């Protein structure tokens, strides 16, 4: 059988402060889909050799096997960690002069945001705990009776693990509640992914708040120096928009429209008609979400292009948009703080924190190199793989145009 041609973006190392995921995600998920769909062993080996480098971002599914989605999740988490890493480095420096807390309760779990980013063993422990593989569940499994058959034992184990996931999942805001069957796909491992998405976003939000407190504390400690330099005040913390409310309103409206059309049909509706109405509802949700704007940016700009999906599913698409909107709101706040830091470097120099300034221009490409993500891959042996550059305008080019 002739293997079809695969067209992917080139592998890039974007020297930007506001990275977008589409190119990087399409590159790796395209390779994964191609390798595993057509059983290309040489390409599989390239990806498997990369897995240890991406290990901190790997969802580590136990039962689910969708390679292209695993790679998309890894790229999503890689992009999420970039601003979080900068936040932790800045917080570490500030705390040498002004105390900052690194601990925040999320889903009833005390999360150390510094260790969440810098301690891989700690991250693994959190991921295991929320997935039902933590010490608490393992202890309960050990107490199960020896008189159970293998089938009964597995049933009880699954019940314990799923119970842990579901108890935490129930605490999530509505805009994180996907993969529960309501939009078509139900999967416990993907629900656990949503839990980690929420933890990461809440940690980012918490760190932004601590940075504002920390910078405010430093200004208060050295108010004479600050006044003498005549520097600009801290930017005002963002209060809106409420991304969760925007998403919920769209989904609720389309669900209400779907139910109203069903009710009009009365008892004459058949399964095919229901399926058509359901598909119409799904398309309506997706269309409205894709046309949302946040802080003046459209969803397409936040992604930096369209995603190439071999595995089509509404839950994945809606969860992707929801996660990006929530993430961007917090990352934009961090971006505004960094732009403010550019204007007050004289203050940092005067109080002995000149090391802070290195994080102002620390780009996503710098981060990739720091953690060892390759910026080139030799695919010359695969003559059916071609690259085509993406022409979608990203976030920072829009920011530059607006500023100009």
C-alpha positions in Angstrom: 0.0 0.0 0.0 1.3 3.4 -0.9 1.6 5.7 2.1 -0.2 9.1 1.5 1.8 12.3 1.7 1.8 14.1 5.0 1.9 17.9 5.0 2.9 19.5 8.3 4.3 22.9 9.4 8.0 23.3 9.8 9.4 22.7 13.2 10.0 26.1 14.7 11.6 27.7 17.8 9.5 30.9 18.1 11.3 33.8 19.8 8.0 35.2 21.2 6.6 36.0 24.6 3.0 34.9 23.6 3.4 31.5 21.9 0.6 29.9 19.9 0.1 26.1 19.8 -1.2 25.3 16.3 2.1 24.9 14.4 3.9 22.9 17.1 0.8 20.8 17.8 0.1 20.1 14.1 3.8 19.1 13.6 3.9 16.5 16.3 0.4 15.2 16.1 0.7 15.0 12.4 3.8 12.8 12.7 2.1 10.7 15.4 -1.1 10.1 13.4 1.0 9.3 10.3 3.4 7.0 12.1 0.7 4.9 13.9 -2.0 4.9 11.2 0.4 3.5 8.6 2.7 1.6 11.0 5.8 3.4 10.0 8.3 2.0 12.4 11.2 4.4 11.7 8.9 7.4 12.4 7.5 5.7 15.5 11.0 5.4 16.8 11.7 9.1 16.3 8.7 9.9 18.4 9.3 7.3 21.0 12.9 8.6 21.4 11.5 12.1 22.1 9.0 10.9 24.7 11.5 11.1 27.6 12.1 14.8 26.9 8.3 15.4 26.8 7.7 13.1 29.8 6.7 16.0 32.2 3.9 16.9 29.8 2.7 13.4 29.0 -0.9 12.6 30.2 0.3 9.0 30.8 -2.9 7.4 29.7 -3.3 3.8 31.0 -6.1 2.7 28.7 -6.7 5.4 26.1 -4.6 5.2 22.9 -5.0 8.2 20.6 -1.3 9.2 19.8 -2.2 12.4 18.0 -4.2 13.6 21.0 -1.5 12.6 23.4 0.9 14.8 21.5 -1.5 17.7 21.3 -1.9 17.5 25.1 1.8 17.4 25.6 2.2 20.6 23.4 -0.6 22.3 25.3 1.1 21.6 28.6 4.5 22.6 27.3 3.1 26.0 26.3 1.3 26.4 29.6 4.5 25.7 31.5 6.5 28.4 29.7 4.8 31.4 31.5 4.6 29.5 34.7 8.3 28.9 34.7 8.9 32.6 34.3 6.5 33.4 37.1 8.3 31.0 39.5 11.7 32.5 38.7 10.5 36.0 39.3 8.8 35.0 42.5 11.9 33.3 43.7 13.9 36.5 43.3 11.3 38.7 44.9 11.0 36.5 47.9 14.6 37.2 48.8 13.5 40.7 49.8 9.7 40.4 50.3 7.9 37.2 51.5 5.6 35.5 49.0 3.6 32.4 49.6 4.0 29.5 47.1 1.1 27.4 48.4 -2.5 27.6 47.3 -5.5 25.2 47.9 -6.9 23.9 44.6 -9.7 21.2 44.6 -9.0 20.8 48.3 -5.4 19.9 47.6 -2.5 22.1 48.9 -0.5 22.9 45.8 3.0 24.2 45.9 3.2 26.2 42.7 6.9 26.4 42.7 7.3 22.6 42.9 4.5 22.1 40.4 6.8 23.7 37.8 10.2 22.7 38.9 9.9 19.4 40.7 8.9 16.6 38.3 8.5 14.0 41.0 6.0 16.4 42.8 4.1 16.9 39.5 3.9 13.2 39.0 2.5 12.7 42.5 -0.2 15.3 41.9 -1.1 13.8 38.6 -1.3 10.3 40.1 -3.4 11.5 43.0 -6.1 13.2 40.9 -6.1 10.1 38.5 -6.9 7.6 41.3 -3.3 6.2 41.4 -2.2 8.1 44.6 -1.2 6.6 47.9 -4.7 7.0 49.3 -6.3 4.8 46.6 -3.4 2.3 46.5 -3.9 1.8 50.3 -7.6 1.1 49.8 -6.7 -1.4 47.0 -4.3 -3.2 49.3 -7.2 -3.7 51.8 -9.4 -5.4 49.3 -10.2 -9.0 50.2 -8.2 -11.9 48.8 -11.4 -13.9 48.2 -12.3 -11.8 45.1 -11.9 -13.2 41.6 -9.6 -11.4 39.2 -12.6 -9.9 37.5 -14.2 -8.8 40.7 -10.9 -7.4 42.0 -10.5 -5.3 38.8 -14.1 -4.1 39.1 -13.4 -2.9 42.7 -10.1 -1.2 41.7 -11.8 0.6 38.8 -14.6 1.7 41.2 -12.0 3.2 43.6 -10.0 4.9 40.9 -13.1 6.3 39.1 -14.6 7.4 42.4 -11.5 9.6 43.2 -11.6 11.2 39.7 -15.4 11.8 39.9 -15.2 13.3 43.4 -12.7 15.9 42.2 -14.4 16.4 38.8 -17.6 17.4 40.6 -15.8 20.4 42.0 -14.7 21.7 38.6 -16.4 24.8 37.1 -18.7 24.1 34.2 -16.2 25.3 31.6 -13.9 22.4 32.5 -16.5 19.7 32.6 -16.0 17.8 29.3 -15.6 14.1 28.5 -18.4 13.3 30.8 -20.7 12.1 28.0 -22.8 15.2 27.6 -21.2 16.2 24.3 -20.7 12.7 23.1 -17.5 11.3 24.7 -17.1 9.9 28.2 -13.7 8.9 29.5 -12.2 8.9 33.0 -8.6 9.5 31.9 -9.7 12.6 29.9 -11.7 13.8 32.9 -8.4 13.5 34.9 -6.8 15.6 32.2 -9.4 18.3 32.8 -8.5 18.3 36.5 -4.9 18.9 35.7 -5.8 21.7 33.2 -7.8 23.4 36.0 -4.9 23.0 38.5 -2.4 24.5 36.1 -4.7 27.4 35.3 -5.5 28.2 38.9 -1.8 28.0 39.8 -1.0 30.5 37.0 -3.8 32.8 38.3 -2.5 32.5 41.9 1.1 33.3 40.8 -0.1 36.4 38.9 -1.8 37.6 42.1 1.4 36.9 44.1 3.5 38.8 41.6 1.3 41.8 42.0 1.6 41.5 45.8 5.3 41.0 45.6 6.0 43.9 43.3 3.7 46.1 45.4 5.6 45.0 48.5 8.9 45.9 47.0 7.7 49.3 46.0 6.5 49.8 49.6 9.8 48.7 51.0 11.8 51.0 48.8 9.3 53.9 48.4 11.9 56.6 48.5 13.9 55.1 45.7 10.6 54.5 43.7 9.5 58.1 44.2 12.9 59.5 43.3 12.9 57.5 40.0 9.4 58.7 39.1 8.4 55.3 37.6 4.9 54.2 36.4 2.5 52.4 38.7 1.8 48.7 38.5 -0.7 47.8 35.7 -4.3 47.3 37.0 -5.0 43.6 37.5 -7.4 42.2 34.9 -10.9 41.5 36.2 -12.7 40.3 33.0 -14.0 38.9 30.9 -15.5 35.9 32.7 -14.4 33.2 30.2 -16.3 30.5 32.0 -19.6 32.5 31.8 -19.1 33.2 28.1 -18.5 29.5 27.3 -21.4 28.3 29.5 -23.8 30.8 27.9 -23.0 29.5 24.4 -23.4 25.9 25.3 -26.6 26.5 27.3 -28.1 28.5 24.4 -27.4 25.8 21.8 -28.6 23.0 24.1 -31.8 25.0 24.7 -32.3 25.4 20.9 -31.7 21.6 20.4 -34.3 20.8 23.0 -36.8 23.3 21.6 -36.5 21.7 18.1 -36.9 18.2 19.6 -40.0 19.3 21.5 -41.5 20.7 18.2 -41.3 17.3 16.6 -43.3 15.7 19.4 -43.6 11.9 19.1 -42.7 11.7 15.4 -39.0 12.2 15.8 -36.7 9.3 14.8 -33.1 8.5 15.6 -31.8 10.0 12.3 -33.7 13.2 13.0 -32.3 13.4 16.5 -28.8 12.8 15.1 -29.2 15.7 12.7 -30.4 18.0 15.4 -27.6 16.9 17.7 -25.0 17.6 14.9 -26.6 21.0 14.3 -26.2 21.7 18.1 -22.5 20.6 18.0 -21.8 22.8 15.0 -23.5 25.8 16.6 -21.5 25.4 19.8 -18.2 25.1 17.9 -19.0 28.0 15.5 -19.8 30.4 18.3 -16.8 29.4 20.4 -14.5 29.9 17.4 -15.8 33.4 16.9 -15.3 34.5 20.5 -12.9 37.3 21.2 -11.0 37.8 24.4 -9.2 41.1 25.2 -9.5 42.0 21.5 -8.1 38.7 20.1 -10.0 36.1 18.1 -9.6 32.4 18.9 -7.8 31.8 15.6 -5.1 34.3 16.7 -4.7 32.7 20.1 -4.1 29.3 18.4 -2.0 30.8 15.6 -3.8 28.8 13.0 -6.2 25.8 12.5 -5.7 22.4 14.1 -5.4 19.4 11.7 -7.6 16.7 13.4 -7.7 13.2 12.1 -9.6 12.2 15.2 -12.8 14.4 15.1 -14.6 15.0 18.4 -16.5 17.9 19.8 -15.4 17.4 23.4 -11.7 17.7 22.3 -12.4 20.8 20.3 -14.5 22.6 22.9 -12.1 21.7 25.7 -9.2 23.0 23.5 -10.9 26.4 23.0 -12.0 26.6 26.6 -8.5 25.8 27.9 -6.8 28.3 25.5 -9.2 31.2 26.5 -8.6 30.6 30.2 -4.9 30.2 29.7 -4.5 33.3 27.5 -6.3 35.5 30.0 -3.7 34.7 32.6 -0.8 34.8 30.2 -1.9 38.2 29.0 -1.7 39.4 32.6 1.8 38.0 32.9 2.7 39.7 29.6 1.5 43.1 30.8 3.6 42.6 34.0 6.6 41.9 31.9 6.0 45.0 29.8 5.7 47.0 33.0 9.0 45.5 34.2 10.7 46.8 31.1 9.9 50.3 32.2 11.2 50.0 35.8 14.5 48.2 35.4 16.2 51.2 37.0 14.3 50.4 40.2 15.3 46.7 40.1 18.9 47.7 39.7 18.7 50.1 42.6 17.4 47.5 45.0 19.8 44.8 44.0 17.4 42.7 41.9 18.8 43.4 38.4 18.5 39.6 37.8 14.8 40.1 37.4 15.3 41.8 34.0 16.5 38.6 32.3 13.0 37.2 32.5 11.5 40.2 30.6 12.9 39.0 27.3 13.0 35.3 28.0 11.2 33.9 24.9 9.5 30.6 24.2 12.4 29.6 22.1 14.7 30.2 25.1 12.5 28.0 27.2 12.5 25.2 24.6 16.3 25.2 24.5 16.5 25.3 28.3 14.5 22.2 28.9 16.0 20.3 25.9 13.1 20.3 23.4 14.7 19.8 19.9 14.2 22.6 17.4 15.1 20.4 14.4 14.3 16.9 13.4 15.8 15.0 10.5 12.9 13.7 8.4 14.9 13.5 5.2 14.4 9.7 5.1 10.7 10.2 4.6 10.1 11.4 1.1 6.3 11.5 1.6 6.5 14.2 4.4 6.5 17.8 3.3 6.4 21.1 5.2 4.3 24.1 4.4 4.6 27.3 6.5 1.5 28.7 8.3 0.5 32.2 7.2 -2.0 32.9 10.1 -1.1 36.1 11.9 -0.1 35.3 15.5 -0.8 37.3 18.7 2.4 39.3 18.9 2.3 40.5 15.3 -1.2 41.9 16.1 0.1 43.5 19.3 2.9 45.1 17.3 0.4 46.4 14.7 -1.8 47.8 17.4 1.1 49.5 19.1 2.3 50.9 15.8 
